[in-house]
Amino acid sequence: MDRQVRRRGLLLAGTAFACGLHGAAALAQPGYPNRPLRLVVGAAPGGNVDLTARIVARRLGELLGQPVVVENRVGAGGAIAFNAVRQSASDGYTLLLAPTGFTTAVALNPNAGYDPVRDFTAIGGVSQFAYAIAVAAGAPWATLPELLAAARTKPGAIGYGTGGIGSGQHLVAELLAAAAGVQWLHVPYKGGAAPVTDLVGGQIPMVVEIESVLAPHVRAGRVRVLATTGAARSPLLPEVPTVAEAGVRDFAVQGWLGVLGPRGLAPEPVARLAAALRQTLADAEVIAAIEKGGAVARSSTPEAFAALVESDTRRWARVVREANIPVQ
């Protein structure tokens, strides 16, 4: 009897020792991340979004101790990339670099296949940029209040050019029109630089465009920017007032880039990624590269970025509905 008890005790002790070794080995395994990550981008290689993704991915990978590989998934206005991340495992190894279009696309296409708020986990902001309201150098309006007064006098008579229906520029222009109580005529182009070219040539009286696109033309004296849409003055055009400074109270809208993961990402990888992203955006080389692309490096907490995604999703849905912008 005593022999059986001793034997059983030895077996239990051996099992406990083995379990202890197994537990210690498990604790000794490297933590997150322990393999390469993917950063999915819905833009083609070579553009500002792609270049930002690559400079951020390189520094982020150095801080995380694992490569971060940029993967370009182009098509459907970014929805292919967005849905690829939505459908990926919630393990922290597949991330999305999302632009403002991430929130506008669902307003314009009810069949986009994803919900920006419910289907993703926010990690943090990367950069921001403002839009600019510009007229030709010889236009009769020297200030935004003068332009708005003219638009109120003749509703729908002043045309503005953008890169197309549903573009960020189109939505910003309609948001401004609603805030200022004016109506103007949208002149959509098929993307590219054509709207600015026609503004310089006098074919259209006004454009709404990303500030970095217009800055060289301002310096050359070819166009006049009346206001920028950010919450603060643009470092590219510091002499130009914001729309709010020019009299449209509380108006502020900016484009952005930010990082998200799929829904259900655990707190540990979120915290690890958010901390590394903040460090990345404090790096002088990263800041310089983002500024060269016409934006400003701007980190944020996961909570703040999630709030931005939610507010912009609501805002653009309202603009599309109230301005009767066609949906797909």
Backbone torsions as a table, in degrees:
resi	resn	phi	psi	omega
1	MET	NA	-48.2	178.4
2	ASP	-61.9	-36.4	-180.0
3	ARG	-64.1	-40.7	179.5
4	GLN	-66.1	-39.5	178.9
5	VAL	-63.7	-44.5	179.3
6	ARG	-62.1	-42.0	-179.7
7	ARG	-62.2	-42.7	179.0
8	ARG	-64.0	-39.1	178.3
9	GLY	-64.2	-39.7	178.3
10	LEU	-64.9	-40.4	178.8
11	LEU	-63.3	-43.6	179.5
12	LEU	-64.9	-41.1	178.6
13	ALA	-63.4	-41.0	179.5
14	GLY	-65.7	-40.4	178.1
15	THR	-63.5	-43.8	179.2
16	ALA	-62.6	-39.7	179.0
17	PHE	-64.1	-42.7	179.4
18	ALA	-64.2	-42.4	178.5
19	CYS	-63.6	-38.0	177.9
20	GLY	-62.5	-42.6	177.0
21	LEU	-63.2	-41.7	-179.7
22	HIS	-63.7	-43.3	178.3
23	GLY	-62.7	-42.2	178.6
24	ALA	-63.5	-39.0	179.2
25	ALA	-65.5	-39.2	179.2
26	ALA	-64.0	-41.8	179.5
27	LEU	-66.9	-27.2	-178.4
28	ALA	-79.5	-11.7	179.4
29	GLN	-63.2	142.8	179.4
30	PRO	-61.0	142.1	-179.2
31	GLY	-82.0	-172.4	180.0
32	TYR	-71.2	136.2	-7.0
33	PRO	-91.8	148.8	178.1
34	ASN	-122.5	16.5	173.2
35	ARG	-157.3	168.8	-176.4
36	PRO	-61.4	153.1	177.8
37	LEU	-110.9	158.1	173.7
38	ARG	-112.3	137.0	172.0
39	LEU	-115.8	106.0	-174.7
40	VAL	-86.1	135.4	-177.4
41	VAL	-128.1	132.0	179.8
42	GLY	-90.9	27.4	-178.3
43	ALA	-127.7	154.7	-179.0
44	ALA	-72.3	154.8	176.9
45	PRO	-59.8	142.7	173.3
46	GLY	103.4	-22.4	179.9
47	GLY	-82.7	177.0	-176.9
48	ASN	-61.7	-38.8	-179.9
49	VAL	-64.9	-45.2	179.2
50	ASP	-63.7	-43.2	-179.7
51	LEU	-65.0	-40.0	176.1
52	THR	-62.3	-43.3	178.9
53	ALA	-57.7	-41.7	-175.1
54	ARG	-72.8	-38.9	178.8
55	ILE	-70.7	-37.2	177.4
56	VAL	-68.4	-43.7	-178.7
57	ALA	-61.5	-40.4	-178.2
58	ARG	-62.7	-48.9	-178.7
59	ARG	-71.3	-37.4	178.0
60	LEU	-61.1	-41.6	178.3
61	GLY	-63.1	-39.2	177.5
62	GLU	-61.6	-41.2	-178.1
63	LEU	-73.4	-33.9	-179.3
64	LEU	-83.0	-17.6	-178.1
65	GLY	79.5	13.8	177.5
66	GLN	-141.3	145.5	177.8
67	PRO	-61.7	143.6	171.5
68	VAL	-115.6	110.8	-172.7
69	VAL	-96.8	125.2	178.1
70	VAL	-79.6	130.4	179.6
71	GLU	-122.9	115.2	179.8
72	ASN	-85.7	118.5	176.8
73	ARG	-122.1	91.3	-170.1
74	VAL	-94.0	143.4	172.7
75	GLY	133.9	155.8	176.5
76	ALA	56.9	38.8	178.0
77	GLY	62.4	26.8	-179.6
78	GLY	98.4	-13.4	-174.5
79	ALA	-63.6	-29.3	177.8
80	ILE	-62.5	-45.2	177.9
81	ALA	-65.9	-45.3	-177.1
82	PHE	-60.2	-44.3	-178.2
83	ASN	-73.1	-29.5	176.5
84	ALA	-61.9	-41.3	178.4
85	VAL	-73.4	-39.3	177.7
86	ARG	-55.7	-38.7	-175.6
87	GLN	-87.2	-3.0	-177.1
88	SER	-81.4	167.0	179.8
89	ALA	-66.9	143.2	-179.8
90	SER	-86.8	61.2	-176.5
91	ASP	-116.6	1.9	177.6
92	GLY	86.4	7.1	-177.5
93	TYR	-105.0	-4.9	174.2
94	THR	-126.4	120.4	-176.8
95	LEU	-124.2	163.0	179.4
96	LEU	-123.3	131.2	166.9
97	LEU	-94.7	105.7	-172.8
98	ALA	-101.2	137.9	172.6
99	PRO	-95.7	178.0	177.2
100	THR	-55.0	-33.8	179.8
101	GLY	-58.6	-17.6	174.1
102	PHE	-58.8	-34.4	179.7
103	THR	-94.1	-26.1	-179.7
104	THR	-80.8	-30.5	-174.3
105	ALA	-61.6	-37.0	-178.5
106	VAL	-72.9	-25.2	175.6
107	ALA	-72.2	-32.6	-176.7
108	LEU	-90.3	-20.3	-177.3
109	ASN	-139.1	97.3	-179.9
110	PRO	-60.7	-17.2	-179.4
111	ASN	-100.9	23.2	-178.9
112	ALA	-62.4	-25.0	173.1
113	GLY	95.9	0.3	-177.9
114	TYR	-145.5	159.3	174.2
115	ASP	-116.1	117.6	-175.8
116	PRO	-59.4	-28.2	-175.6
117	VAL	-90.1	-48.5	-172.6
118	ARG	-82.6	-26.7	-170.6
119	ASP	-95.9	3.8	-174.0
120	PHE	-139.3	159.3	175.0
121	THR	-113.6	120.7	-178.7
122	ALA	-72.7	137.8	175.3
123	ILE	-107.0	-48.2	178.4
124	GLY	166.5	161.8	176.9
125	GLY	-76.1	158.2	179.2
126	VAL	-120.1	-50.0	-177.0
127	SER	-154.2	163.5	176.3
128	GLN	-139.0	155.2	174.8
129	PHE	-149.4	158.1	179.6
130	ALA	-108.1	164.0	171.2
131	TYR	-100.1	164.5	-179.6
132	ALA	-131.5	143.5	173.3
133	ILE	-100.1	117.1	-172.3
134	ALA	-129.5	149.8	174.4
135	VAL	-128.1	167.7	178.3
136	ALA	-66.1	155.5	-177.0
137	ALA	-57.6	-31.8	-178.4
138	GLY	-95.9	10.4	-178.0
139	ALA	-65.6	155.2	-177.3
140	PRO	-77.4	-5.5	-176.4
141	TRP	-103.7	120.7	-179.2
142	ALA	-95.4	-17.2	-178.0
143	THR	-138.2	164.1	176.2
144	LEU	-63.8	-43.2	177.0
145	PRO	-56.6	-36.5	177.2
146	GLU	-65.5	-42.0	178.5
147	LEU	-64.0	-44.2	-179.2
148	LEU	-66.4	-37.0	177.4
149	ALA	-63.1	-41.3	178.7
150	ALA	-65.6	-38.7	179.7
151	ALA	-67.3	-33.5	177.7
152	ARG	-71.7	-32.1	179.9
153	THR	-68.1	-39.8	-179.0
154	LYS	-129.9	82.4	-178.1
155	PRO	-57.2	131.2	177.2
156	GLY	79.2	2.3	-176.6
157	ALA	-86.8	-27.8	-178.4
158	ILE	-91.9	119.5	179.9
159	GLY	-92.5	146.2	174.9
160	TYR	-129.6	141.7	-178.1
161	GLY	-100.3	143.4	173.3
162	THR	-141.0	176.5	179.6
163	GLY	-77.4	3.5	175.1
164	GLY	147.4	165.2	178.2
165	ILE	-64.5	130.1	179.6
166	GLY	83.3	0.6	176.7
167	SER	-68.3	162.4	176.5
168	GLY	-56.8	-39.3	-179.9
169	GLN	-63.0	-41.1	178.9
170	HIS	-62.1	-46.8	-177.7
171	LEU	-66.4	-39.2	178.3
172	VAL	-64.1	-42.5	179.9
173	ALA	-61.6	-41.5	-179.6
174	GLU	-72.3	-33.2	175.0
175	LEU	-64.0	-42.2	177.9
176	LEU	-65.7	-41.6	179.1
177	ALA	-59.4	-43.1	179.6
178	ALA	-66.6	-41.4	-178.5
179	ALA	-67.3	-34.1	-176.8
180	ALA	-93.5	-8.3	179.6
181	GLY	72.1	40.8	179.3
182	VAL	-126.8	168.8	172.3
183	GLN	-129.5	133.5	170.8
184	TRP	-137.1	173.4	-170.8
185	LEU	-101.7	123.0	178.6
186	HIS	-80.2	130.0	176.4
187	VAL	-116.4	92.9	-175.5
188	PRO	-81.1	138.4	172.8
189	TYR	-110.4	171.4	178.2
190	LYS	-92.3	59.3	176.8
191	GLY	70.2	-166.0	175.8
192	GLY	70.7	-163.1	-175.6
193	ALA	-93.1	4.2	-173.8
194	ALA	-57.1	-41.9	-179.9
195	PRO	-59.8	-43.6	-179.6
196	VAL	-68.3	-38.7	177.2
197	THR	-59.1	-44.2	179.6
198	ASP	-71.2	-30.2	175.0
199	LEU	-64.2	-46.5	179.2
200	VAL	-62.1	-37.5	-178.4
201	GLY	-82.3	-4.3	177.6
202	GLY	85.7	9.1	-179.6
203	GLN	-77.0	-27.2	175.0
204	ILE	-131.2	150.7	-174.6
205	PRO	-85.4	-16.1	-169.8
206	MET	-156.8	149.2	170.8
207	VAL	-136.7	155.9	165.3
208	VAL	-115.9	121.5	-172.7
209	GLU	-147.7	160.8	175.4
210	ILE	-61.7	135.7	-172.0
211	GLU	-57.6	-37.2	-176.9
212	SER	-67.6	-27.0	177.3
213	VAL	-69.9	-36.2	-175.8
214	LEU	-85.9	-24.0	-173.5
215	ALA	-53.1	-45.4	179.0
216	PRO	-62.0	-35.6	179.4
217	HIS	-71.2	-32.8	175.8
218	VAL	-65.0	-47.0	-179.5
219	ARG	-61.8	-31.5	179.8
220	ALA	-84.5	-3.6	178.4
221	GLY	78.8	16.4	-176.5
222	ARG	-89.0	-25.9	178.9
223	VAL	-136.1	163.2	178.3
224	ARG	-122.7	119.4	176.0
225	VAL	-89.8	124.3	-176.9
226	LEU	-88.8	-29.7	-179.5
227	ALA	-167.5	156.6	172.7
228	THR	-116.7	158.0	-167.1
229	THR	-95.5	-2.2	-176.6
230	GLY	-71.7	171.8	176.9
231	ALA	-73.2	-23.2	177.0
232	ALA	-132.7	165.4	-179.7
233	ARG	-62.0	148.8	-178.4
234	SER	-76.1	135.4	174.3
235	PRO	-65.0	-21.1	177.2
236	LEU	-77.3	-31.7	-176.7
237	LEU	-133.7	63.9	-172.4
238	PRO	-65.5	-19.5	-179.3
239	GLU	-83.2	-8.6	-176.0
240	VAL	-93.9	130.6	179.0
241	PRO	-70.2	158.0	170.2
242	THR	-75.9	165.9	176.9
243	VAL	-60.0	-40.4	179.0
244	ALA	-64.5	-41.4	177.4
245	GLU	-63.3	-30.9	-178.9
246	ALA	-82.3	2.6	171.1
247	GLY	117.8	-7.8	177.2
248	VAL	-92.2	96.7	-168.2
249	ARG	-58.9	134.5	174.4
250	ASP	63.7	13.3	179.9
251	PHE	-81.6	125.4	174.8
252	ALA	-157.9	127.4	176.6
253	VAL	-149.3	136.4	179.5
254	GLN	-136.7	148.7	169.2
255	GLY	-81.9	162.3	-176.2
256	TRP	-156.3	166.1	166.9
257	LEU	-127.2	145.1	178.1
258	GLY	-156.5	166.6	-176.7
259	VAL	-109.7	134.2	176.4
260	LEU	-135.1	160.8	169.9
261	GLY	-119.8	177.9	176.8
262	PRO	-68.5	165.5	179.5
263	ARG	-58.9	145.0	174.0
264	GLY	85.8	13.2	178.7
265	LEU	-64.6	133.3	-175.3
266	ALA	-69.7	155.8	-178.4
267	PRO	-58.2	-35.6	-177.1
268	GLU	-61.6	-54.3	177.8
269	PRO	-64.6	-33.1	177.9
270	VAL	-61.0	-48.0	-179.1
271	ALA	-64.4	-41.6	-179.7
272	ARG	-64.7	-45.6	-179.6
273	LEU	-66.9	-42.6	-178.2
274	ALA	-62.6	-42.6	179.3
275	ALA	-64.9	-43.2	179.6
276	ALA	-67.0	-35.7	178.9
277	LEU	-67.1	-40.3	177.1
278	ARG	-62.2	-41.6	177.1
279	GLN	-63.9	-40.6	179.2
280	THR	-58.3	-43.6	-175.5
281	LEU	-80.1	-1.9	172.0
282	ALA	-96.7	-3.9	-178.8
283	ASP	-76.4	130.9	-175.0
284	ALA	-61.0	-39.2	-179.4
285	GLU	-66.1	-40.7	178.8
286	VAL	-66.0	-44.7	178.5
287	ILE	-58.0	-45.6	-178.7
288	ALA	-63.5	-40.9	-179.2
289	ALA	-66.0	-40.1	179.0
290	ILE	-67.2	-41.5	178.4
291	GLU	-64.8	-35.9	177.8
292	LYS	-61.8	-30.9	177.6
293	GLY	-82.4	2.6	174.9
294	GLY	91.5	15.9	179.0
295	ALA	-124.8	-179.0	178.8
296	VAL	-123.2	128.7	176.0
297	ALA	-62.1	130.1	-176.0
298	ARG	-148.8	99.4	178.3
299	SER	-81.4	162.3	176.3
300	SER	-156.6	162.2	176.5
301	THR	-72.2	160.7	175.0
302	PRO	-56.6	-38.5	-178.7
303	GLU	-65.6	-42.8	-179.8
304	ALA	-67.3	-39.1	180.0
305	PHE	-69.9	-38.5	176.3
306	ALA	-60.9	-39.5	178.4
307	ALA	-65.5	-37.7	177.9
308	LEU	-65.0	-45.5	178.7
309	VAL	-59.5	-43.8	-178.9
310	GLU	-66.3	-44.6	-178.3
311	SER	-67.5	-39.5	178.8
312	ASP	-68.9	-36.4	177.3
313	THR	-60.0	-44.3	177.7
314	ARG	-66.8	-43.0	-176.0
315	ARG	-61.2	-49.2	-175.0
316	TRP	-72.0	-31.1	175.0
317	ALA	-62.5	-40.3	178.8
318	ARG	-66.1	-43.8	-179.1
319	VAL	-62.1	-45.9	-179.6
320	VAL	-61.1	-42.0	-179.0
321	ARG	-68.2	-48.9	-174.2
322	GLU	-74.1	-28.9	178.9
323	ALA	-91.2	1.9	179.7
324	ASN	56.0	40.3	176.3
325	ILE	-73.9	130.7	-177.3
326	PRO	-60.7	137.9	174.7
327	VAL	-104.4	157.6	-177.5
328	GLN	-80.4	NA	NA
